[in-house]
Amino acid sequence: MKKILITGGAGFIGSFLCERLLAEGNEVICLDNFFTGRKTNINHLRDNPRFDLIRHDVVEPILLEVDQIYNMACPASPVHYQHNPVKTVKTNVMGALNMLGLAKRVGARILQASTSEVYGDPQVHPQTEGYVGHVNPIGPRSCYDEGKRVAETLMMDYHRQNGVDIKIIRIFNTYGPRMLADDGRVVSNFIVAALKNEPLTVYSDGSQTRAFCYVDDLVEGIVRMMNSENFIGPVNLGRPGEMTVMDLARMVLELTGSKSKITHLPARQDDPLQRDPDISLAKEKLGWQPTTPVRDGIGRTIAFFEKLLSESR
């Protein structure tokens, strides 16, 4: 049994991680400021004697005794991270610094949740971990993209300078239950609009591609990475096999039986045209690859939002 800290533990991915690590018999401390995290995501865990919830912002230091730290704290959707871009940078940079300081002090292993956004609008396809990216450091998305790049830098420098035991993962588009209905990501946007029979908004012509990974598959990869030896990363965690945004829209309309129409708006600045992970390294080092077909995962996500919307009426 380990004592494990999960920052952003009440969020979409973090809450599934809390469940998984509790099921394995660990003590879990969930730390969240509830900007995008929700108590409803972890309420069913509150009675577990091995689960603790702390309302705290990673921008501020905290003193705890733990064996492992999963640093997941940061809004991941453009709507939320662009709401307060300065705070987003601070969450990524100061949050990483505070968690690295904690890891150094108590000798904990720390995993940094980075992102495929570090590759920017990639000129290499699919993206490998060796690709350093094609990024805009002054654009509207840079608070998130550059914040995560600096967090990776801090992880590597603490490792090289102070011997901190680190892991770095780069998460590609992830979806599933507990996404926020208003988070602005394409899967939740399309599903909520379709269930309300409202237009599905596609930016540009919808030919831009994404690779969609179901949350259960991602959590498996995250846990395997944390518990791997002699490998610090970074490593891509995502589902290879890109699909266009238009194809996703059509799939959602088919699976929901919606009467919604598809409407188009101009392309958004710095929105990547292609995104597809090369996960050769994850297969080799972690024995990991996603197993959930996109149609199955989208179906489960639709069921979640159907229940959520019916309860809110």
C-alpha positions, 0 to 999 in steps of 0.5 A: 500500500502506498500513500498517493497524492493526486492533484486535480483529483476531482477532475475528469481524468483525476477522479478515475485515477482516484478510483483505480488507485483506491481499488488497488488498496492504496491511500489516496489524497485528492487535492483540488481547487474545484475550478473544473473539478466536481465533488460529484465526481468523487462523492462516492469515494468519500466514505472510503477510509483510505480516501482524503479530500483537500480543497487546495490550489497547487499554486500555493505550497502544501506540506504532506507525506506521500510516496507518489504524486500524480500532478494532474491539476490544470484545466485542459479545455480551451474554454476553461484554460483561456478563461484566466490565461495567467492563472493557467500559466501559474497552475502549470508552472507554480504547480509543478514547482510546488509538487517537485519541491514536495517530491524532493523533500519527501523522496516521492516519485512524481508523474507530470501530466503533460499534453500533446499540445506541446507539439503545437500544430505539428509538421511531423505526422504522427507525432513521436516523443522526439519531435520538439514541436511547431508552436506559437509562444504568444498565441491564445492557446500558449498559456496552456501549451507553453505552461506544460512545456515549462512544466516538462522542463522543470521536471527534467531539471529537478531530475538532473540537478536534484535526482528527483524521481520523475515521470512525464506523460503526454496525453492526447485527446481523451473522452468519457464520462465525467467530462463537463458539458460546457468544457468546449471540447469537441466530444462533449460539445457534439454529444450535448448539442446532439442530445438537445437537437441543437446544431453541431458547430464545426470549425473550418471544413471539419477536415482537421483530425484528432485521435480519441482515447477512452478514459479507462485506457488512458488511466491504465497507461498512466498507472503503468507509467508511474510504476515503470522502472528505468524509464522517465519519459516523456511518453505519448498516451493516446489512441492511434488512428486519427479521425476527422472532426466531421466524421466524429460529428456524423458518428455522434448524430448516428449514435444519438439518433439526433435531428441536429444539423451541422454548422460551420464557423471559421477556423480558430487560431493555432488549432492543430490541423492534424493530431495522431500519437505514435505510441511505439514507445508506450508499447515497448516500455509499458506494454500498453495500448488502448483497447476501447473502440471509438464507437463503444467509448462514444456510446458510453459517453452519450449514455453518461450525458443522457443521464446528466441532462435528464437529471438537470431538467 
